[in-house]
Amino acid sequence: MIELKNSIYFDVPKTGGSWVSEGLVQYMNGKFELGSSHQPPKGKYKKFTFTFIRHPVDWYRSYYASRDEVVSFNEFVKYAYSGKARFFNDKPWTSYSDYLKPFLECDFVGKTESLKDDLRTALAGEAFDEDVLLNRPKVNIAKKKVDIDDESRKLIEKKEKYIIDKYYDLSNNA
């Protein structure tokens, strides 16, 4: 969680949060709350809240690429939905969609795929130098190429239907 003058940012892992957080702290005097990295919002806030999400297929690819896995990506995807995986806490992982639910309570949910434009929108209530904040190089980029087969893609799309339908189905954005 990073608190700004008029807003609070909540970082979902693997959604461009390192780049966003770095900018908010370095260029906007954002205050990082110790121990709050990747923690979802709890309750209501008096300030405007925002977060970013990523298309589930790309999120799993990015998460896998950031780890030293000994299994293939396709095996990793099956494991993720097996009920045995534990990614960010001691609770069994069910889906990215379930993990995101508390973050989706934020006032604004932007997308990694349109990160700069959505960050500009989220920060509409803040004073900032747009050129300095938004035109920085990317950070924390995975170097590992991750191939995905049709079976894994379909499994992710089935399990993450809620997020895909709500935030990525183009017919909903018409």
Beta strands, then each sheet from edge to edge (+ up, - down):
strand 1: 2-3
strand 2: 7-10
strand 3: 31-32
strand 4: 48-53
strand 5: 108-111
sheet 1: 3+ 1- 2+ 4+ 5+
end
